[in-house]
Amino acid sequence: MPHRTVTWRDRLRYRFENTLSRGTGAIIAWLALASLVIVLISASVLALANIGSDPTDSASSIGFVEGAWQSLMHAMDAGNLAGDSG
């Protein structure tokens, strides 16, 4: 019977599945981490693309912190989308 080499992907998957087996707290922590990554990526895109919060003002642009805050609020409460203009 040939031996299969264990790859880094196998080790990562094993550790990830072990953390999920620890219960609800671990799953919530992974979801929080995934949400944080998504918020940081979208805030970076908003800041780097120089996208403004006011479409009528061409000089309006939001920074990284404001972009992160807006992304977090949209992720947590979809009702915030209704109040957006533009």
Secondary structure as GFF3:
##gff-version 3
##sequence-region A 1 86
A	DSSP	alpha_helix	8	20	.	.	.	ID=ss1
A	DSSP	alpha_helix	24	48	.	.	.	ID=ss2
A	DSSP	alpha_helix	64	76	.	.	.	ID=ss3
A	DSSP	three_ten_helix	78	83	.	.	.	ID=ss4
###
